[in-house]
Amino acid sequence: MPKLIEYKDMDPRAKAVVEAIAAARGIDPGSINNVWKALARHPSVMEAFAAEMKVAFAPGKLDPLTKELIYLAVSVTNQCEYCIASHGTMARRKGMTEEMHEEFMAVVLAAQKGNKIATAYRVPVDAAFEGA
């Protein structure tokens, strides 16, 4: 089990990251997710990941639920139990219903199988798809 550092025990750089995340989420810094407690061991990595997540989840052309579903799809494909739980919860909070989750999983699982088929058969990319 990795060492988790509680907010009260974090160094100032890690605390600053947690405080920014907590403020954005409207939560107490002491209740920050375990992934941040693990990353607090390496503040430079933590800062870089927090900055990347902030950019990725900032308002843009994709709505917040779509962004969560993309993250969740990658997490399912990469078999990350932590991220499946975390972003599955976030997707539900942003409006994913059980019916949507069922359809989402059907698409993710079909994509995984399609990827494996194309790879296993070494299927060349069609000219019509080049540059897509």
PyMOL commands that set and color helices and strands:
alter all, ss='L'
color gray80, all
select helices_A, chain A and resi 7-9+12-25+29-31+34-39+43-56+64-78+81-93+98-120+127-129
alter helices_A, ss='H'
color red, helices_A
deselect
rebuild
show_as cartoon
